[in-house]
Amino acid sequence: MTHAPDAGDGGQGRLLVTGAAGNFGSACARHLLEVGYDIVSLDSRPSHVEGVKNVTADLTDLGQVLEALTYIDWQYTGGVDAIVHLGAIPAPGITTSGATFDNNARATHNVFLAAKIKGVKRVVWASSETTVGIPFDVPPHQVPVTEASPPMPQSTYAMVKVLEEEMARHFCRWDADLTMIGLRFSNIIHESDYPELIGAQGDPAERRWNLWGYVDARDAAQAVELALKTARGGTDVYIIAAADTVSPLTNHDLLRAEFPGVHVVGDIGTHTTLLSIDKARKDLGYEPHFSWRDHVERE
Ligand SMILES: NC(=O)c1ccc[n+]([C@@H]2O[C@H](COP(=O)([O-])OP(=O)(O)OC[C@H]3O[C@@H](n4cnc5c(N)ncnc54)[C@H](O)[C@@H]3O)[C@@H](O)[C@H]2O)c1
């Protein structure tokens, strides 16, 4: 722990969580509080998660990000032990590509640069499954898709995520003590989303766009917690998905219907995720606990 302790310190250290007022940010902040972190939210709107300290600020303004890492009047003093950077326009098509680029690329550069300037040595940030070719209008190079598959962004949103991964590589080259872990989340599903998700399963074409992938928000939060603790330095990226696909159909039936002739590597199982999580399992100890199948059984 490097920051000056103050009231409300959770014992694991203090995190600046950007985007903590968002859908995943709220779930993630709740989980990190539960496991003992003290959380400072940096978002353009306040987080309503109880126990979070709010700093309402604009990530595209470097001065505001630096101040949030340094001192916010009565809120807290001292620095933070690590940054979890989730703040972004979270998908293509929400606003224009130009506005998405301006917001997301600048925000991430500011967060990475502010970490370097303030000597914060660990950053975990939300990359995305979209870096690998989503939507798969063009078939994937192979299944399962892995981190070794070449980046194939199909939108400005995804291209910025690829740029962020490249930025992290150079920040870590400049500072050998820095650890920057990018989590390429699949489509993040909250418990309340399961009924709609399950309703969309009849037609294999409906979710071919991301190879029938998803991740429960609680597992995505687990991945953040693990990435905060990993002993490895430098930068790396991990696909974070559920252990299974979202479809009741078998992988062979899905691929026959939507990607006939795709190069299949190894044993793809019956319902095993086609967005490989082997690397996250091996390096981070990630193991998804939640599946839509359990949700169906409970209904
Ligand atoms: N939701 C998914 O399925 C999914 C999948 C892969 C990756 N991701 C990534 O995960 C992260 C969180 O996604 P989410 O679904 O919670 O999105 P969200 O829109 O619910 O939350 C994003 C938060 O970022 C904040 N934000 C955006 N720009 C900001 C700025 N300039 N200054 C301050 N705050 C700003 C917003 O106010 C919002 O609270 C994003 O980086 C997204 O790209 C999401």
The ligand as a MOL file (V3000), in Angstrom:
LIG
                    3D

  0  0  0     0  0            999 V3000
M  V30 BEGIN CTAB
M  V30 COUNTS 44 48 0 0 0
M  V30 BEGIN ATOM
M  V30 1 N -20.6160 -3.8340 -21.5620 0
M  V30 2 C -19.9380 -4.7470 -22.2660 0
M  V30 3 O -20.5020 -5.7500 -22.7340 0
M  V30 4 C -18.4670 -4.5470 -22.5160 0
M  V30 5 C -17.7460 -5.5250 -23.2180 0
M  V30 6 C -16.3830 -5.3430 -23.4200 0
M  V30 7 C -15.7510 -4.2280 -22.8990 0
M  V30 8 N -16.4780 -3.2800 -22.2230 0 CHG=1
M  V30 9 C -15.7870 -2.1050 -21.6750 0
M  V30 10 O -16.0270 -2.0840 -20.2700 0
M  V30 11 C -16.0560 -0.7360 -19.8060 0
M  V30 12 C -17.3270 -0.4680 -19.0100 0
M  V30 13 O -18.4380 -0.6750 -19.8460 0
M  V30 14 P -19.9480 -0.4820 -19.3070 0
M  V30 15 O -20.7820 -1.4470 -20.0410 0
M  V30 16 O -19.9720 -0.4770 -17.8320 0 CHG=-1
M  V30 17 O -20.2790 0.9800 -19.8720 0
M  V30 18 P -21.1630 2.1440 -19.2190 0
M  V30 19 O -21.5010 3.1110 -20.3100 0
M  V30 20 O -22.2860 1.5860 -18.4180 0
M  V30 21 O -20.1240 2.8510 -18.2270 0
M  V30 22 C -19.0720 3.6560 -18.7080 0
M  V30 23 C -18.8680 4.7930 -17.7210 0
M  V30 24 O -17.7860 5.6000 -18.1920 0
M  V30 25 C -18.1050 6.9570 -17.9200 0
M  V30 26 N -17.3690 7.8030 -18.8670 0
M  V30 27 C -17.2980 7.7060 -20.2040 0
M  V30 28 N -16.5480 8.6930 -20.7160 0
M  V30 29 C -16.1420 9.4530 -19.6480 0
M  V30 30 C -15.3570 10.6350 -19.5260 0
M  V30 31 N -14.8270 11.2460 -20.5850 0
M  V30 32 N -15.1420 11.1290 -18.2810 0
M  V30 33 C -15.6870 10.5300 -17.1910 0
M  V30 34 N -16.4420 9.4270 -17.2470 0
M  V30 35 C -16.6680 8.8820 -18.4720 0
M  V30 36 C -19.6220 7.0550 -18.1150 0
M  V30 37 O -20.1610 8.1740 -17.4090 0
M  V30 38 C -20.0960 5.7140 -17.5810 0
M  V30 39 O -20.4870 5.7960 -16.2230 0
M  V30 40 C -15.8830 0.1360 -21.0500 0
M  V30 41 O -14.5140 0.4670 -21.1830 0
M  V30 42 C -16.2950 -0.7750 -22.1830 0
M  V30 43 O -15.6960 -0.3980 -23.3980 0
M  V30 44 C -17.8100 -3.4120 -22.0040 0
M  V30 END ATOM
M  V30 BEGIN BOND
M  V30 1 1 1 2
M  V30 2 2 2 3
M  V30 3 1 2 4
M  V30 4 1 4 5
M  V30 5 2 4 44
M  V30 6 2 5 6
M  V30 7 1 6 7
M  V30 8 2 7 8
M  V30 9 1 8 9
M  V30 10 1 8 44
M  V30 11 1 9 10
M  V30 12 1 9 42
M  V30 13 1 10 11
M  V30 14 1 11 12
M  V30 15 1 11 40
M  V30 16 1 12 13
M  V30 17 1 13 14
M  V30 18 2 14 15
M  V30 19 1 14 16
M  V30 20 1 14 17
M  V30 21 1 17 18
M  V30 22 2 18 19
M  V30 23 1 18 20
M  V30 24 1 18 21
M  V30 25 1 21 22
M  V30 26 1 22 23
M  V30 27 1 23 24
M  V30 28 1 23 38
M  V30 29 1 24 25
M  V30 30 1 25 26
M  V30 31 1 25 36
M  V30 32 1 26 27
M  V30 33 1 26 35
M  V30 34 2 27 28
M  V30 35 1 28 29
M  V30 36 1 29 30
M  V30 37 2 29 35
M  V30 38 1 30 31
M  V30 39 2 30 32
M  V30 40 1 32 33
M  V30 41 2 33 34
M  V30 42 1 34 35
M  V30 43 1 36 37
M  V30 44 1 36 38
M  V30 45 1 38 39
M  V30 46 1 40 41
M  V30 47 1 40 42
M  V30 48 1 42 43
M  V30 END BOND
M  V30 END CTAB
M  END
